[in-house]
Amino acid sequence: MSRPNITAREHINKLTAFRQSAYACLGTARDALFELADAALLTPGAQSFAELSESPAFQRRWPSLYAALRDGQIDRQALCDLYRAELRSVDRPILAGDHTAWSRPYARTLPERTVEHQPNAIPGAKPITVGQGYSTLAWIPETSGSWALPLVHERITPADKPRHVAARQLRRISGQLKARAVACFDAEYGCAPFVRETADVPCDKVLRLRPNVVLYTAPPAYAGHGRPPVHGRKFKLRDGRTWGQPDATLDVQDPDWGRVQVRLWSGLHFKKAALQPFWVLRLERLDARGTRRRPRVLWLAWIGEPPPPLAEGWRLYFRRFALEHWYRFAKHSLGWTLPRLQTPAAAERWSDLMPLLTWQLWLARPAVKDRPRPWQKTLPTLSPGRVRQGLAAVFAQIGTPAQAPKPRGKSAGWPVGKPRPHRPRCPVVKKG
């Protein structure tokens, strides 16, 4: 037997063991839940949630889809431990955190709907929607590409804010990793409250800063009388006269970003987080026009241990955008926002399956044979969507740990003459 066949067999065995372990984490209704996950992977372009029951991977009838999400009891911590086990051999894991909205504007009977941020394609319309927010912390396994592997994907309750949930997720994951991670977050998390909440987390953080932020340098030496100073001079990101001389400068020609100038300052802090100093990087794309989608200037904060050399570390933040690709893939391809579930608990169980689907695609990638459509190009490395196109052959080879259904006859149905009460309508929760 040739060596490539041995390697493929090793990857298939690893995927099989992963599926067996994940099946044991699903708890109540595990058979229906596991078959539902396989059906979501093997049914591209589903127009309705009930359509997943027509997949050959789902051996039950369509009401079992909703019954599994209603009655299932998924061990989320066990699934998270299963994902983390794949990071044992990673020397410097790169994490990315963000949150997104599951839009449910017409679900007036769904409890705990909140006003969530969501970009709107209509000119002049506000970028908001009504639904439920979800916070995600993912491992970015590659230096480029669209792969993002969620470690936790949790609903944001009305009593929480996105940065509070992100801080808890980062503390839980970073405390259980063997290597020190680098976590990348967008500008919403580049603020003093998030810096204070994550000050004790054993990881480095790269936060994007809004261009109107005002920082402060280290305080001057104590003069011997009065209160010791807390802040130094102001460092306004919009005012170059307040910057002073940078500690380091780098000019680089990048194939994707063109000519980039990188500057580094140390010892800066937020006004309300004076005890957490950090480094600030200014990235300027000298050949860019500067649009909202691709700005000319980008400000970043490095918090934690001293940053790596500029030639190595200035690109780290851009790996965060793989999480944006995963959100799009989960919504448009995996059908995350497809079902119209009646309770937040059922929506959370369906959301718990999204990381499981993604990790199976990642582990199946070395064993999948690329099956491009006639109009698709050959890729050097397979994307999640391309792995999904060839996944059916791998699943047919390894089978499923789920047990076959046991028919129990036909239900008597709703009693004749018994009134059907209307579900109460729930108000939209507006956070302060």
N, C-alpha and C positions, 0 to 999 in steps of 0.2 A: 504494500500500500504506500502511495506517495505521501510525502510530508504535508502538502496542502489538504489532502483528505483527512489526515489525522487532526490538523488544526481545525477544520470545519467541524469534525465530530466533537472536539473539545468545546467549541462554542455552543453547539447544540445541546450537549450535556449540561453546560452551565445554564442555558436558558430553561431547560427542563427542570433543573433543581430550583431555579428562581421561581418558576410557576408553581411548583409544589409548595414552596415556602409561602408564597403569596396566597395560595388557596387556603392554607391553614390559618392565615390572619383574618379571613373574611368572616368567620364566626357564623351567626345565624343566617340562614338563607344563602350559604356560601356557594352552593351549586348554581343557583339562578344568577347570583351576582357575578360569578366567574364566567358563566356562559354569556351574560350580558356584556362583560368586558371584551370577550372574544368577538362577539357580534359587532360591537362598535369598531373594532379594528378591521374587520373583514367586510364591512358594509359601507363603502364610500358613497357619498352623495345621498345619504338618506334624507328624505323630505319630512319625515315625522318620526317621533320616538317609537311608536308602535311598529314601524317598518323594520326595526331591528329584530323583532320576533320572527321575521321571515328568513333570517340568515340561517344557513345550515349549521352554524355553530350553536344556535339556540334551539334546544330540543323541546322547550316548553311552549305553552301558548302565550298569546300576547298579554293577558292579564298578569302573568307572572313577572313581567317587567316592572310594573308598578308595585306589585306585592313585595318584590325583593327589596326595592328602595324604601318601602314603608316599614317592613319588618326586619330588615337586615341590621346586624350589629357588627360593624367593622372595627377591628383593633388598629386604630390609627398609629399608636406608638410602635406596635410590632412592624407595621409596614414601613414606618420611618427608619427603624433599626435595620430593616432589610435593605433599604436604599443606602443607608450610611455604610453598610458593610462593603459596598463597592468602592468606597473612597479610602480604604485602608492603605492602599499602595500609592496614593497620590501624595506627592511631597508638598505641594503648595496649591491646595484647592482654591478655585475662583468661584465665589458665590455671587448671585445676583438676586436682589429683592425688589419687589414692586407690588402694586395691587391693581386690580381691574374690576369692572362692573359686569354683573350678569343682569342685563336689562330686563325688567318685568313691568313696563308702564301700565299694562291693562289688567294685571293680576290684583284686583281690588280686594280679594279675599285672602291674599297671601300675607301672613304676619311679618312684621319687622322689615318692611321695605324702607329704604332710606334714599335720600338724594345723593347720587353718585356722579363723579366726573366721568364724562365720556365724550370724546371728540365727535362733533356733528358736522356732516358734510353740507348741510344747508347754510348758505351764506347768511351771516347775521344772527344765526340761532345760537343760544347759549350752549356751551359744551357740558351739558348735564343730562342725566336720565334718572329714572326711578327704578330701583331694583335692589340688588344685594351686592355688596362688595366682597372680594376675595383677595387675601394677601398670600403671596407666593415667595418662597425662598428656594432657589434652584442652584444646582451645580452646573457650571459651564465647562464641559470636558475638553473642548478644543480651542485652539487659538483663533480659529475662524470658522465660519459656517453658522448654521441655524439650530444646532443642537443645544437644548437646555433641558436638564433633567431635574424636575421638581423634587425636593426633599419634603416640603410641607406645603400644603395648599388649603388654606382655612378660610372660613367665612368671617367677615368682620361684623360683629354684632353692633346694634345701635349704641351700646354703652362704650364701645371702643373707638379709637381712631386708628387710621392705617399705621402711623408710626409706632403706636403702642404695640400693636400686633407684630409688626416687623421686628421691634426690639426683643419681644419675647421669643420669636422664632429664631432670631440670630443668636440669642443667649443659649437656647436649648441645643441648637445644632453645633455651634462653635465649642461648647463645653464638652461635647462628646466626640470631637474629632481628634485624631492623634497629631496631626500637623496643624500649624497655624494658617488659617485661611485669610483670604482677601475678599471682602464683601463690597460690592458696588451697588450704589443706590442713586436714584435720580434726584432732581433738585428739590422735590417735596420733602425729602429726608435731610437735605443739607441745611439744618437749622439747629439752634442751640438746644431745644428740648430733646431732640433725637440724640445729639452728642452726649448730653448728660445721662440719658437712659441707657446708653450702650457703653458708658465709660468703663465698666467692669467686665465687658465681654472680651474674652481672649482671642481677638482677631484684629486685623487691620481693616480699615474702612476707607473707601474712595467715594466721596460724596460730591455730586455736582452742586455748584453754588449758583444762585440766581445773580444776574449781573448788577443788581441794585443793592447787594449786600454790603454792609459796612463792618469791617473787622477791626481789631485792635492789636497793636504790637505788645511785646512784653513790657511790664511796668518798669520805670526807671528805678535806680537804687534808692533805698529809704534814706531820707534826708535827716532823720533823727528826731523829728518832732511831728506831731499830728498823726493822722491815720496813714498807714502805709498805702501807697498807690496800688490800685488793682489793674488799671489799664495804662497802656502807653499811648502813643499817638494813633490817630485814626488811619485806617487803610481802606479807602473807598475803591471798590472795584471799578467804578465808572470814572474815577479821577486819577489819571496817571501821575499827577503831581504828588500824590500821597504814597506812592509805592516805594520809593527809595530804590537802592541798588539791589537786584536779585542776588541770591546766594549761588545760583548756577544758571547757565543758559545753554541751550542746545538748538542748533539748526539742522534739520534733517529733511531729506527728500524721500517721501513715502509714496509707494505706487498707488495707494488708494486715496490718500489725503493731499497729495502734492507737497509743496514746500510748507513745512510746519516749523514754527519757532516756539520753543518751550522755555518758560522761565519758572524759577522755583524760589519761594520765600519761606522762611522758617519762623517759628515762634509766634504765630498769629492765633487769635482766638475770637470767639463770639463774645459779645458784651455780657450775655447771660450765662456764659459757660467759660468763665475766666480760668478755671482750674484745668481745662482740657485744651492745651495748645496743640497746634497741628501745622503741617506744611501746606502751602498753597501753590498750585500749578496753574499757569496761564498758557493755554494752547491757542495759537493763532495760525490759521490757515491763510498764508499770504496770497495765494492765487484764487481764493474763494470770493464769490460775490457777497455772501452772507445772507442766507435766507433763514426763515424761521425753522425749517426742517433741518437745514445744514448750516448752522451759524458759523460765522467767521472766527469768533473768539469763544473759547470754552474755559470756564474757571472750575477747578477741581480742588477738593480738600483731601489730603492724605492724613489719616488719624491712626495712631498706633506707634509701632516701631519705626525707625528711620526707613524712608522709602528706598527702593532699589535705585540704581543709576538711571538717569533720565533716559538714556538710550534704550533701556529695557522696560521701564515702568510707565512711560507716558501713554502707551496703547492699552493698558489694562482696563481702563474704564469702558472702552468701546466693546469689550466682550459682554457688557451688560445687555446690549441690544438683542442678544440671542433670546432673552426672556420675552421680548416683544414678539419675536417670531413664534415662540411657543404659545403665547396667548392667541395669536391669530390662527395657529394650527389647531389648537384645542377647540376654538369656537367654530371654525369653518370646516374642519376636516373630521375631527373626532366627535363632533356633535355635543360639545359640553353644554351649550345654551339652547339645545334643541328641545328638550322636554319642558312641558308646562306643569311642573310639580306643585302640589297643594300645600306642602309644609316646608319650612326651612330645613328640618331634619332629613327629609328625603333628598332635598337638593344637596345637602352636605355629603350624603352617602354617594350620590352620583358624582360629585366633585372629587371624592376620595379615589375614584377609579381613574381619573385623568392622569395623575402621576404614574399609576401602575401601568396604564397603556403605553405611556412614553418610555418607561424603563424597559418594557418588553421589546419595543422597537429598537432601542439602543443595543440591547443584548443580542437581538436577532440580526443586527446589521452585518456582522462578519459571515453569517451563514446564509444570507439571502442572496439570491441571484438577481441581478438587476434586470427588470423587465420593463424597459421604457416603452411608452406609447410611440406610434409612428412619428408624431410631431415633437417628441421630446429628444433633447440632446443627451449624449453620454456624459455622465458626471464622474470626476475623479474620486469623489467620496459621496456616498449615498446620503441624501437628506431624509428626514423622517417620512415625508410623503413617498419617496421612492422606495424606502424599505417596506412601507405598507403595501405597495403594489405587488411585491413578491412574497408577502408574509404567508399567504394561504398555503403555499407548498411546504413551508416549514411547519406550520401547525398541523397539516395533514400527516406529516412524518412523525411528530412527537406526541400527538394526541392531546387529550385534556384530562386533568385530574378530577373534573366534575363528574358526579354520579348521574346516571340516567334518571329521568323523572319517573315517578310512580303514580300512574293515573288513579284518581280517587272518585271517579264518577262526576256527574254533573251537579252543580250547586242548585239548591232550590230557588235561589234568586230572592229578590225583594218580596216580602209578604204582601199579598193582595190587600188593598185597603189601608195599608200603613202609610201615613203622609211622609213626604220627603222634606225635611227641614232645609231651609236655605242657610248656607254658610255665612257667618257674619262678615261684614266688610271691615277691613282693618285700615286705619289711617296711615299715611306716610309719615315716618319719623324723620324730623329735621334736627340734625345735630347742631349743638351750639358752636 
